[in-house]
Every structure is written in structure tokens, then in C-alpha cells.
Amino acid sequence: MADLTWIHFLVIVGAVITMLSGIALTFYRLHVLNADFGPNSIKALGVMVF
């Protein structure tokens, strides 16, 4: 297995930060719009995790 270099580490950290900020943004938009947690929000969270 290849060694984990600094560029691999940066890519992994960047992907995790992007995923977590997308999830936080989805929950923020649900809160601002006073929307329920329904099928569309589950789809949005699925896209963020994927």
C-alpha cells in the first residue's frame, strides 16, 4: 500500500470539510425556512454524504 503523503492528507481533509459544511448548510436552510425533515432534505443529505 502506498504511503500517505501530504497531498493525500490535504485531499482527504478537504473532502471531509466539504461534506460537513454541506450537511451543516442543509440543516441551516431547513432551520431558516422552518421546513420539516422530509424526503427532499434526506435526498440533499444523501448527496452531501456521497
N, C-alpha and C positions, 0 to 999 in steps of 0.2 A: 504494500500500500504506500502511496506517495506521502511524503511529509507535508504537514500543514504549514504552508508558507504564509507570510503576512498578507499577500493579496487574497488568498483563500479566506483568511480570517476576516478581512475587510468586506468581502462579498457576503459572507455568512452574516456578519453583524448588520450590514446594510439591508439584507433581505428580512431579517428579524425586525429591524426598526421600521421598515416599510409595512410589514404585516401588522405590527402592533399599532402603528399610527392609523392605519386603515380601519382597524377594529375600533379604536378609540373615536375616530371620526364618525363611524357608523352609529355608535351609541350616542355621540353628541348630537347628531342630526335627529335621531329618534327622540331625544330629550327636548330639543328645541321645537320640534314640530308636534310635541305631545302625542306622538304616534304610539300605537301598541306594537308589541313584538310579534309580527306576523310573518307570512310566507316571504314577502319581499325583503324584509330585514334578514331573514335566515339565508336567503339567496346572496345578499350582499356580504354577509359574514363568511359564507362558503367561498365566495370569490376571493376575499381577503386572505383566508387561510390557505387556499390553493395556491 
